[in-house]
Amino acid sequence: MPGWAASPAIYANSGPQGAQVTQTCTTKDNITVCFGSVTNPALATDADFKSAAVMNVPVSSLVSSIRLRMDLTGPAPGAPTNYRAGVVVERSGGVLDLAGLTLTNAIIIRTLKKNGTSSTVQEEMPVSAALAGLVLGQNTGPVRLEFIASKPFDQIEIEAASLLSLGYNLKVYYAYAIDANVINNAKGYLSRFDNPSASNYSTAVIKRGITVCVNDRVSNPLNAVDKDLTKYAVMGSLVDLSCPTTLRTQLEGTAPAGYEAGFVVGNGGLLDVSILDGLRITTYLGTTVQDSSNNVNLLNLKLLPGGQYAVHFPTSKPYDRVEIRRTSLLSALDNLRIYYGFGLEPRVFRDETPRLSQFGNAASKYQVSIKKSNPLLALCLLCSVNNPERTADNSLTNFATVQTPLTVGYTIGLKMKLDGPGQAGNTAGVILGTNTNLLDVDLLANIRVNTYTANGTELAESATGSALLKLEVLADGRREVSFRTTQDFDWVEVELMTGVSLLSGTAVYYGFAEDRPTGFPSIVTVPAPLPVQLVGFTAKAHGQTVDLAWQTATELNSDYFVVERSANPSQGFVAVSRVKAAGTTATGRAYTLRDTEAALLPAGVLYYRLRQVDADGTQVYSSVVVVARKDVAASLAVYPNPAATTDIVRLTMSGLPEGQYQLLVYNMQGSLVSQQPLTEQQGRVAVETLRAGMYQVIVQDAAGQQVASQRLVLSGH
């Protein structure tokens, strides 16, 4: 998928000459003593991710330290700004007792820029005491210590300081510089005007075209439509639910369908995702309601630089106004600052083409493992993963279920192959759900996310615990657990430890890799009119497949169209197919496409949109169209019927989409007496081992759902 990933990673695989050790030395009575040492420093600058130099930090009564500096290599002279600068480390030896020790500045990461034979420090980041304690005091495996650099650099240095009464050894595997995909510029529309007036905003509550109340609970509403984006309006406390606190702002243009709608907000402190339950955002085109976060789409909350937040949701229709309304008495919403409304291209918030564990045929695309922490432990009979194939099928809404018993000492893993290679720098993770909905940061100590290469046999990276894993609550209540990688990968695995009751019954939906954006645009430019004039886009069901058609009136330097599909727009769209555009034409063109892969999805409603891409990369989305596909009645014929147990009994199926099916035979007592896979629409029923009697022949799909059945009568001869 061209342009999907960020720039290639840069590593410090510069060879032995690229590693430099600096010791703290003191001289007394003409005797010089240098603190610490580094064993095999060149192993931190070779091309092997698994080899490591070892920083030896001894006990010392003085505050001393030792440094290891590593030169970056790559086609460019070092790394530019907005790159992740980091080092992968791991404690060597047993867990340390850190009680009573101060870990502030125990480990420091620096970036430097070479200038001839000398180097200039660019930036430095002391590793937090909590993260340093995790590295030195727990068994975490290799850990990434990093920050986003605001200055260019071509060297990375790690400094390890003495802990006075405690010595330690620290493995250094490699240093890296990886594009952080920082978003500084974007296309979109803001509620900013050179000469703002009351016509650019409204605080009135309007229902069915009638003004219910004027609303006086918003202070300085004019600030929310001013060109100075540091100004803000303030939404006061909610006194009367019949007249909710409301602010509607006009945008400087019409945002197309697919752009994210929302507001930049804040309160001078921290906001929690719980505020989303008390807010509603609605888009308008003139006075006509277009989309609302209370309908198909749900709100998302993103922390921005400077302590602000973006509250937003994906749209399906064009709009030129956005409204924020308070719908609850939640005190955290009192005095909420509203800086400005926006309609921004979706790449600001998400990777539009993520890699997913999503396949038409899930066979060989997942792996289940059960590991023992002690080889003397017995086999775990209650450890299981139900329906693991669901994490790698074509649906993003069904799931596998991991059963973790209360017996400690076991780890249950579910590994999922991605539909394309994940690249160094991507965010790797899984989507989870629990019956109790109580998956929080405290439970992350019992969850590990791993990445693998090749056929899922070569471990690349791993992360566990709240300091290394990121937990996000999605709009639909599911949880996303992830970490930012430093190596390429092909598989994502989630491991759950047993002995934790809240993890039993955890649902695993799918794995993913995303080139996730960071930051927020400081420069927003109104996009130029797209040179493609779209006059129609339709979707019609054709059995279980879907026929798409669209027409253009004119095209100028158009490159291609991408048809995108979703079963739930709030969870994003996936690309179905790419169709070459006409380029430049003054006459209308018609395009068609049949989405045959839709037949692999469960019957029901599907959503489609077009992504129109110009030759210079400019893109815009069409409005979303909806199509409903009805279930096709599946039929099963078994013959001969009645039959003798010596007969060859055959079956024929019709009305079923391609996929994996199982043939099950039950006796009249409800016992399963025969089971076999079905790979074609016809096959043979194994009856030679069955006794005379009446049986029920059932066909199940990959999700375990019955799709057809037929009664079969067998005689003894």
N, C-alpha and C positions, 0 to 999 in steps of 0.2 A: 504494500500500500504506500505509494510514493508520498514523501513528506510527512509520514506518520510520526516518526521518532524525532527526538531532538538531535543535536549534533553528537558525533561519536565521542565516547568517553576518552579522556587523556589519563594515562597512568604514569607512575614513576618507575617504569621499567627501563631505566637508563644505564643499567649495568653497574659494576663495582665502583667506577669512577663517579657515579651519581649519588653515592651515599657519603655523608660527612658527619663525623661525630664531634661534638663539642662538650668538654668536661668542665666542671667548676673546680678550679685549683686554688689552693692556699699555700703560702710559703711562710714557714716559721723556723728560725734558726738555720737558715739556708737549706732547709729541707722542704721540698714541694710535694704536696699530697693532692692528688686529683680524685674527685668524687666519681664513683660509678664507672660503668663500662658498657659497651655494646658488643654482644657476641654475634659474629657473622652479619655485620651491617649490610653487606651486599645482597643478602637474601630479601631485604626490603625493597630492593631496586631491580630484582630480576623479573622475568616474565611469568613466574609461577605464583598464582594467587594463594597457594597453600603453604609455601615456604615462608619462614619468618625470621627476622633478626630478633634478638632478645636484649632489651634494655635492663641492665642489672642495677637496681637502686638499693644500696646497702643501708643499714642502720647508721644514723649520723646524729650527733648532738647539735650540729649546725644545719641551718636551712640551706641545702645544696641541691643541685639538679644536674641532669645530664640531657643532652639534646641529640636528636638524630634528624638531619636535614636530607631531603630527597629531591632530586632533580626530576621534573616532568619531561616526558618525551611526546612527540606527536608531530603531525604535519605543520601545525601552526607553532609560532614561538611562544609556547606557554598557553595559559588560559585567560580569556577576557573577563570582564566584569560579569556579575550575575551567574557565576559558576559555583557549584558546590565544591568546597575545598575540604578534603577530609583524609583520615587515616583509619585503617582497619586494625584493631588491636585486640588482644586477649591476655588475661592474666595467665602467667605460667606458674604452675605449682598449685598448692592447696588454697582453699578459701581463707581469706584473712579476717582476723577479728579486728574490726575497725572501731569498736566502741571507744568513745572518748577522743577520737582523733579528728582533727580539722582537715577536711579534704578540699577546701577552697584553694584554688590555684595548684592543686596537686598535679594536674595534667593541663597543658596549654597547647593549643594548635595555632600555628602561625603560617602566613603566606609571605613569600619574599619575591623580589624581582632582581635578577642578576644584572650587574653592570660591570662588564669586564671580569676582573678577578674578585670583585666584591659583590655583596648582596645588600639590598635595602629591604627592611621589614615593611610590608604593606599593611597587614592587619594581624591581629591576634585575638583568639577567643579562649578564655579559660573554660575548661569543661566544668559543667555544673557539679556541685558536690554530690548531688543525687546520682548523676550518671557515673561519676568517678567511683562512688561507692558500689554501684552495680558492677562495674568492670572488675574492681579489686575484691569485692566481698561476696560475689555470687557466681554460680556456674552458668554463664550466659552463652558461652561460645564466642566467636569473633563478633566485635561490636564496632559500628561505624561512629566515629567522632568527627563532626563536620559543622560548617557554617557556610552561608551564602556570601561570597566575597563581593565587595563593592568596588574593588580595584583589581586590575590585571595582575597575574603572578605566574611564575614559572618554577617555583620551589615551594615545598611544604615541609614544615618542621614540627616535630613533636617534642615537647619538653616534659620530663617526668621528674618531680621533686621528691625530696626525702620526706618521710613521715616520722622523723625523729626516732622513735623507739621501735619502728617496724620497717623492715626491709622487704622488698618485693621485686619480682621479675615481670616484665611486660613484653609480650610478643608484639612485634610490628610486622604485619603481613605485607601491606602495600599502601601507597598514597594515591589519591585520585583527584581529578578535576572533571566535573560533569555538569553539563548545561542544566540549570535549574528551571528552564522554561518560564522565566519571569516575564509577565505581561506588563509592558510599559505603554504600549500603544494599541488602540483598538478602534474599530468602526462602531458607530452607534449614535444614539440620540439622548441628550440629557435635558432636564428641565432648567435650562439656563437661557436667560435673555438679557440683552444689553440694557433695556429699559423695562424692567418687569412691572406689571400692573395687575390689578385685581382680575383682569380677564384671563390671566395665565394660571389661575388656581381657583379652587373652590373648597369650602369647608362644609357646604350644605350636604345633608343626607337626603338623597333623592331615591324614591321607590316608585317604579312604574310611571316615571315621568313626572311625579308629583313631589315637590319639596316638602319633606316631613318636618325638618327643622333646620335652622340656619347654622347652629353649632358655634359656640364661643369658647370651646375648650382648646383651641390651637393658638398659641402665641407666635407672633411674627411670621405668619404664613408666607409673606412676600419673600422672605429669605430663602425659601425652598425653590424659588424659581429665579434667583439672582445668578448672574454670571460668576460671582464670587462663590466658589464651591466650598469655602470654609464657613460660610454663614449657615445658620440652621433655624428652622422652626421648632417649636416645642409642643408636643402633644400632652396635654394635662391629664389629670386623673379622670377616670370614667365615672360619671355620676348617675347617668340615666341610660340604661341599655336600649331604650326606645329611641334615643338620640345619640348614637355612638360617636366617639371622637373620630373625625374623618378629615383627611386632606387629599385632594385630587390635584395633580400637577400636570400641566401641559408640557409635552416634549417639543423640541425644536424641529421635529419632522415626524414622518410616519415610519415607525419601525416595522419591518416585514415580519410575517409569521416565522416562528422559529427563534427569534431573538429572545433573550432572557429579559423579563420585565421585573422591576423591583425598585428598591430605595436603598440609599446609603444612610445608615442610622447610627446612633450611639447614645450613651448616657453618661459619658465621662468615666466609665468603669467597665466592668465585665458584664457581658450578657450571656445568658444560657439559652440552649435550644428550647427550653420550656416556654420562652416568649412566643414561639411560633404558634402555640395553641391559642394565643389571644390576639392574633393579627390576621387580617385578610387583605390580600392585594388583588385588585381588579383592574383590567385594562379596558380602555374605551377607544372607539373610533368616532370622534365627535361626541355625541351624547349616547351612542349605542354601546351597550356592554358587549365585550368580546370574549375574554377569558377571566376566570377567577380562581384563586388558589383554593377555594372551597369545593371546586368541582373535581375534574379528573386530575388536575395538577396540585401538588402540595408544595409548601414553602421549604426553602433551603436557607441556611445561615452560614455565611462565610466571614471569618475574621480577616480584616484588612490591616495594612500598615497604619500606625498612628492610633490604634485602638478603636477604629470604626468597624462597622459590620455592613455587609450587603445582605439584604433579605430579598430573595428572588425566586422565580419559577419559570419554566419553559412555556412558551406560548404556542398557540396553533393558528392564530389569526393576526392580521396586521392591526396596529394600534398607534394612537398619537397622544394618549393620556394614560397616566397610571395613578391609581388611588390606593392609599393605605388607610385601613380602618381598624380601630381597636374593638375587639369583640368580647373581652372579658375584663374582670375586675382585678386581674393579676397585678400586684403592686410593683413588680419588676418593670412594668410598662409605664409607670408614672414618670412624667417628665422625659419621655423618649425624644431624643433629638432627631429631626428629619432634615438631612442635609440637601438631598436632591433625588428626584426620580430618574430612572434610566430605562433605556431599551438597548441592550448590548449584544453583539454577536456572541454565539454560544461558546466559542473557543476560549473566552475569558474565564469560563467556569469549569469546563470539562473537556476531556479528550473526546472528540466527536467520532473517532473510529478506534475504540479500544480493542485489545485482544481479549477474547473470551473463551472459556471452556465450553464451546458451543459447536456441536457437530450434528449432521443428519443421522449419522450412525455412531453411537457412543461406544461401540465395542472397541476395546484396547485403548480407550482414551481416558481411563481412570484406573487407579490402583488403590487397594485397601491394605493397610498393614496394622498389626497389633504387636507392640513391642513390650518386653519385660525389662524393668530396671534391674532385676536380679535374676540370673539364670536359674536359681533354685525355686522361683515362683512357679506355681502350677499353671496349666493352661487356663486362660480366662474364658469361661464358658458364657458369661453374661456380656462380654464385650462384642459389639456388633455394629455394622453399618447397614441399614436397610435402604434398598433402592439406590445404591451408589451411582448407577448409570445415569440417574436424573441430573447429576451435576455436570454431565458432559453431553446432554442431548440438546435439542433445538429450542427448548423452552427455558426461559430465565425465571419462571415463576414456580416451577415444581422443585422438589428438593429431596436430598437424601437425609436420613435421620441417624445420628450417631448416639448409640446407647452406651453410656459410661456408668458402670456400677460403682457402688460406694467403696469397693475394695481398692486400696491404693497400690501403686507400683506398676501400673500399666499405662501405655500411651496408645491411643487409637488414631491412626492417620488416614486421611483421604487425599489422594494426589490426583490432580486434574491437568490434562494436557491443554494448552492454549491453541487457538486456531491460527496462530501466527507467532513468530519469535518475539519474546519480550526483550527489550534492549536495556543495557546499563543506563540507569537513571530513571527508568520507569517505576511507577508505584505498583507493587505486586500485592495482591490480597485476595480475600474471599468475602462473600456475602453470607452472613449467618442470621439465624433467628432462633429464639428459644420459646418454649411454652410459657415460661414465667415472665418473659420480657424484662428480665433482670440482668442481662449481660452488661456489666459495667467495667470500668478500668481495673477494679480490684480482681476481677476474674482473669485478666490478661496474663497473670503469672502462671496460669494453667493452660494457656493457649500458645502454640508456636506456629509461625508461618514460615515455610521453607520454599526456596526456589531450586529447580533442578534443570540440568541440561540433558542432551542426548535423548535416550529413551526413558528418562525419569530415573536413571540410576546414578547420576553424578550430582551430588549436592553442590549447589553454588553458594547460596547464602541462607541465613536463618535469623529470625528475630522472635523474642518473647518478652513479656512483661510490659507494663505501662510506659516505661522509659524508652522502649525501643519500638513498640507497636503503637499504631494510631488507631483509635476507636472512634467511629463516626456513626451517629444515629441518622439513618436515611429517612426521607420524607414519609415512607410507608411503614416506618417502625422497625424495619430490619436493621441489622448492624453490619458495618463494613470494618474489617480488621485488616490492616495493611502496613507496609513499610516501604521506604524508598531504597531501591537497589543500587548496586555499584557494578554488577556483572550481568552479562546477557543470560537469558534463561528461556526454557520452553515449557516447563511445568510449574504449577503452584500447588503446594500441599498445606493443609491445615492439620495440626495434631492437637488432640485434646487429652488431658490427663484424667485418669480415673480418680475416684474418691471425692469428687466435687458434685454435690447433688444438683446444683443449679445448672450444670453443664449436661446433665442427662437429658436426652431427647433433643439435643441441639440440631437444628436444621441447617444443612449446608446447601446453598442454592447454586453457586458457581464460583470459579476462580477468574481472575482478570489481571491484565497488565495495562496500565494507562500512562501516557505521556502527560501527566497532570500539570496544569498551569499553576503558578504561584504568583502572589502579588495581585495588583489591581491597576488598571490603566490610569496613568496620570494625564495622558493625552487621548482624548476621544474625538475623532473626526467623523463628520457626517459623510456616509459613503456616497460616491458618485452614482448616478442612476445606472442600473444594470442594463447592458446593451441587449438583453433578451426580454421581449415583451411576451409574457405568457398569457394566453387567452383561455386556457382550459386545462384541467387536470382531473381525471376520473379514475375510479377503481371499481371493478365489477367482479363478483364471484363467478368463477367458472368451475363448478364442482367444488373441490377443496383448494384449487389453485385460484389465483387472482389475476385478472387482466387489467393492466395499467395503460392509460392513453393520455397524451397531452399534445397541445398545439401551441405554436408560437405565431405571432403576427409578423415580427421582424427579429433579426439577429445580427449583432455586430461583434465580430471577434469572439464568438462564443466557442468554448472548448468542449465541454461535455456535461451531461446530466447524470446525477447519481440518484437512483430510486432508493428510498430508505423506508424501513418497516418497523413497527413497534406493536407489541401486544398491550403495552401500557406506556403512554407518552411520558409519564412522570419518571420512568426509569430509563428514558433515552431511546434512540433509534439505532438500528443496525443497517449497514449498507446491503442492499439486495443485488444490485447490478449497476454497471456503468454503461451509458449509451453515448456514443460520439455525437456531438452537435453539428449543425450545418456550417458553423463558422460565421460567415457574413452573407446574409440574404435579406432582400427587401420584401420577399413574399413569404406567405405562411408555410410552415412545415408541420407535419404530423409525425408523432412518434408513438410506438407501442412496445409493450413488454409484458410477458407472462411470468408471473412469480410462481414457478413450479415448486419451490421449496416451501411455500405456504401450506402445501398438502401435508407436510411433515409435522405441522403444528396442530394443536387441538382446535376443534371447531369453535367458532365464536367470532368476536369483533377484532379486526386488525386495523391499524392506522398507517397511512402512507403519506410521505411528503417527497417533494423533489428538491434536490440541492443543485442549483444552477451555477456553473463555474465558468468564469471568463478566462480568456487566454492569459491574462496577467495574474490569475489566481483569485480575483475578486469573486465572491460567492454570495448567494442569497437563497433563502428557502421559500418554497411555495406554502400556501395554506395546507393544512392537514385534511386529507379526505379519509372517510371511514367506510369500511365494507364489512358486512356480516356474512359469515359462511355457516350454513346449517350442517348438522351432522348428516352424513350419508349412511343410510341403513345398511349395515354389513350383513351379509348372508353367508351361511355355512351349510354345505350339503355333504352328508356322509352316506356312502353307498358301497356295497349293498346294505340295506337296512330294512328288516332284520338281516343278520349275518351269522354264520357259524364261526367259531373260534379258529377254524382252519382256513377261513376265507382271507383273501387280501382285501382289507377295507381301506377305501380311499376317501379323500376329502377334497372339496373345492371351495375356495372362498372368493367373494366378490365384494366390491364396495369398500375395500380397505386401502388406505394410503401405504406407500412403501415404509418399511420399518421393521423392527424386531418384534416377533410374536412368539408366544409359547402355547403349545397344545397340551391341555390337561384333561385327564379322564378321571372322573369320580364315580364311585359306586353309590348305591342308594342309601348307604349309611353315612355318606358325606366324606369318606376316606379317599385321599388321593392315591390312585393305583397306577398311574402312568403319567409321565411328563416328558415332553420332547420339544426342541426348538423348531420353529417353522421359518424357513428362509424364502419360500415361494408361496404363491397363491393356491398351490395344490400340493398334496402330499399323501402320506400313508399313515394310518392309525395302527399302532402296534397292539394287536389283540390276542396274539398267540399265547400269551402267558395268563390271560384273563379267564375267569370261570364264566359259565353261562349265567345270564342275568341281565338286568337293565342298568345302563350307565349314562352319565351326562358328559358329553364332550364339550369342552369350553376352550375358547381362544382368548388369550389375554395379550394386551399390548405391553410395551416396555415399561409403562408406568404401573403395571399390575392391574389395570382396569379390564373388566370383561367386555369384549366387543362383539362376541357371537357365541351361540351355543346350539347344540343339537342333541336330542336323545338318541341313544343307540341300544338296540336289543340284540343280545348274543345268545345263540343256542350252543349246545355242547358239541354238535357235529354237523 
